[in-house]
Amino acid sequence: MWMLYEPVHAVTYFAPEARQAYEAAGLRGYWRGYFAGRAAPLGPVGAAPVVAVFFNFAPAMVARALPDVWQRATTAETLAARLTGATDALARLTAGIPAATVELAADLLTEVVGRLDPAGRVLGAANAALPEPREPLARLWQAATTLREHRGDGHVAALVAAGLGGCEPLVWRAATDLGREVLQPNRGWSDSEWDAATRRLVERGWLDGDGTATASGVAAYERIEDVTDDVAATAWDGVDPEVATALLTPIAYACRAALPPANPIGLPATDGNDVGGGRLRKRGD
């Protein structure tokens, strides 16, 4: 399911409509829109809470945006801009999909959101507390966003329980999936911080001295992914997976058209045959 609703949420990061909406609200520059838009459900917070809940951004990168962004746009203005940008992007991307399919998908995800347990899920709970939009595309995006942030909160908890900090999962992904040249600059870690995180993974036995993933590292990280899935699954009890997949797959394909094949949010590149497949499982960040 994450493979199917994450692309819906992710249009807010990559679609031109989203960037335009943030700039119209006074948030010029990609990262101002990113940090303000994603943090706005928490209120006009400073950098420290966002470092904690976003987890894998370097603190210095967060501090460059927060709290300065709230001098440029209020949280209310930011929330309105992010919903407008996402909805406008979805309107373009899903133009060829029957409106009834979109509305049923929005109903389904909204129903699942209603069963989420907010305990310990800061970003998920903050998004779930926002007013529910009436328009189907806006409702679809808001529900997908709440689900991904709720799942992401659980993933952060699993990473912390495993003794990992914010940089180590990025180093791990660079060793197993996407290159350092994409991940490091998009999350703001310095070379010295990255290299220190690499040494820690070598000391844990997750990486060999040459940076290659070990079998024990793969198994350990797979357990983290399993925990992430398990603690996110309860709200989906009673949902027919075939119905959910049929509704969400065409929407996910449409939204993937707006996303770069190599992206730092966790979605792996797809060959066009595995948008919802279980073998490609990574958490969005």
N, C-alpha and C positions, 0 to 999 in steps of 0.2 A: 504493500500500500504506500509506503514511503516513496518508492520509485515513481508512483503515480501522482501523489499530491505535491511532492517537492517541486517539480517543474512549474506547477501552478503558482506556488509561492514565489519562485525564483525570478519571475518576470519583473519583480520590483527591483532587482539588481541589474538587469541587463537590457530591458526593453527601453527604447528611446522615449516612450511616453512617460515612463517613470522618472527618468532624468529631467525631462521638461517640466513635469509637475513640481518636482523638488526645487528646481531653479526658479520657477514662477513664485514659489513661496519664500524665496530669499536664500535658499540653500545651494549656493553655487559651488561646484566642485563635487566630484563623485563621492568622496569619502564623507563630506558633510551630510549629503543626502543619506548615505548608508547608515552612519552612526545615529543620526537624528531619527531617521525613519524606523530603524529597528529598536531603538531605545525608547522612543516616545511613549509607548504604553506604560512605561515605568514612571513617567513624569519627568520633570526637568532635573534629572540626576547629573551628578558629576562623573568623573572618569572611573572612580574606584568601583562602584557597583557594576558598571559595564565591563570592566576588566574581568570581574568575577563571573558574571553570567554569560558573556560572550566567550570567555575561556581561552581561546587560542590566538587572540590578538596581543601583540606586544603592548605593555602598559604605556610606553611612550607614544605609540601610534594612536591609542585611544585618547590620550591627554591632549593631543594636537586638535582634536575635534570637540571634546567635551571639557567644560560646559559651554564653550564659545558658541556652539550652534544655537543655543536657546536665546542668545542675543540677536540672532538673525531670523528665527521663526519660533513661535511658541509651540508647545507640544500639541495643542489643538490644531494649529495651522499645519504642523507636520503630519499629524494623523490624517487630516483631510487630504493633504497632497499625496501621501503614499497610497491612500485608497483610490483617489482619482487616477493617479498614474497607473496603478495596477489594473484597474477596471478598464481604462482606455486601451491598455495593451491587450488585455484578454478579449475585448470586443473585436479588435483587429485579428487576433490570432485564431479565435474560435468562430470567425464569421461563417465558415462552411459547415459548422456543426449545428444540428437542429437545436432550437431553443429549448425544446422539451428535455433533451439530454442534459444540457447545461443545468437546467432547473432541478432535475432529478439528482444530478451529481451534487449540487449545492445542498439539497435536502439531506442527502446521505451524509455528507461530511458534517453538516450542522448537527445532525442527530448524534454522530459519534462525539463531537465536541461536547455535547450535553452530558455525556457519560464520563468525561475526564475527571480524574481526581487531582485537584490542584496542589495537594500537599507536597511541599518541597520543589515545586515546579514554578519558579519565579516568572520566567518569560511566558510560559504557557498560561499561567494564571492571569497575568496582566493582560494578555491578548484575549483570553476568554471573557474577561470582565468588560471589554469594550462593547458598545451598543451593537446589536446585530443589524447589519444593513438589510434593507428590503429588496433591493435590486438583485436578481440572481447572480450576476457575475461578481458583484461586490461581496455578496454572501459567500460565494464559492471561494473567492480569494481569502477572505477573512477566516473562514473555517480551515482552509488548507494551511494558512499561516499559524493559526493556533495549534493545530496538530503537529506541525513541524517543530515549533518552539517547545511544545510540551515533550515531544520525543527527544529533542536536543537537550533539554534539562536533564532527562534521565540518562542520556549518554554522558553528559558532563559528570553526573554523580558516579557512573560506572568508571570513568577515567580517574576521578579523584580516589575512589576506593581502591583502584589498582596502583595508586601511588604515582600517577603521571601528572605533570604540569602542563601548561598551555602549549609549549613548544614541541614537546616530545611526540604527540600524535602527528604533527606536521612532518617532522623528520621521518617518522615511520611511514607516512603516506608517500613521502618522496622516495623512500627506499623500495616501495612496493607498488606504486601506481603513478602518481603525477610528479613531475620534476621539481626540484628545489627552485629552479628559476621562475616557476609560477607561484609556488606556495610562499616562499620567504618574503618577497616584496609585497605580496598582497596581505600579509599578516604582520609585517613591520618588524620582524626580529633581526637583530644585528648579526653579523658573521660570528662574533664571539659567542653570542647567546645560542645561535644555531649549533655551533661546534660543541658547546658545552652540553647541549641536549643530546647530541649524537653520542658523546662519550658516555652519558648516563645510560643510553640504550645499549651501548656495547657492554657496559658494566653489568647490566641486567641480563645479558645474554640474548637480547632480542636481535642485535646486529653483530655481524662479524667485524673484525678490524677494518675490512675494506668497505664497510657500510652495507653489506648484503644481509637481507633478512634471514634469520635462522628459523629452523622448524619450530623450536620452542617459542620464539617470538610470534610466529604466525598463529600458533595454537593459543597463546595467551591473548593476543588481540582478538582472535575469533571469539573467545569467551566474553570479552567486553562487548562485542557486537551482539552476541546472544543475549546477554543481560539487557542491553538496550532494547532489543526486540521484545523480550519477555515482559519488561515493565511497561511497555507501550501497548501491549496487545489487548489488555483487559477491556478497554473501551470498544474494541471491535467485536467482542463476543455477540453473537446473534446476527452479525452482518453476513450475508451470503457473499462469499468471495468472488463467485462468478459474476454476480450482478454488479458488484463494486468494480471489478476489473473491466467489465463491458462498458460501464458508464464513464470511467475515468481514463481508459486507454486512449481514445481519440483526442481527448482534451490534453493529456500528457504529451502525446506526439505533437500536437499543435504548438504547445508551449515550448517544447524542446527546440523548435525552430528559432526561438529568440535567444537561446543560450549558447555560449561558445562550447565546442566539444571538450576542450580542456578548461576546467573551471575549478576554483578553489573551494567551492561550497560543498563538495562531497559527491556530487553526481558524477558517476563514471561516464566516459564516452560510450555511446550506444552504436551498435552496428545496424540499428533499425529493426532488430528482431527481439530485443530484450529490454524494452522500456520497463516492463513490470516484472522481469525475471528475478528469481531469488538468488542467482549466483553472483550478481553484482550488488553487493550490499555495503554501502557506506553512509555515514551520517552527514547531513548538511551542517555547515558551520556558518 
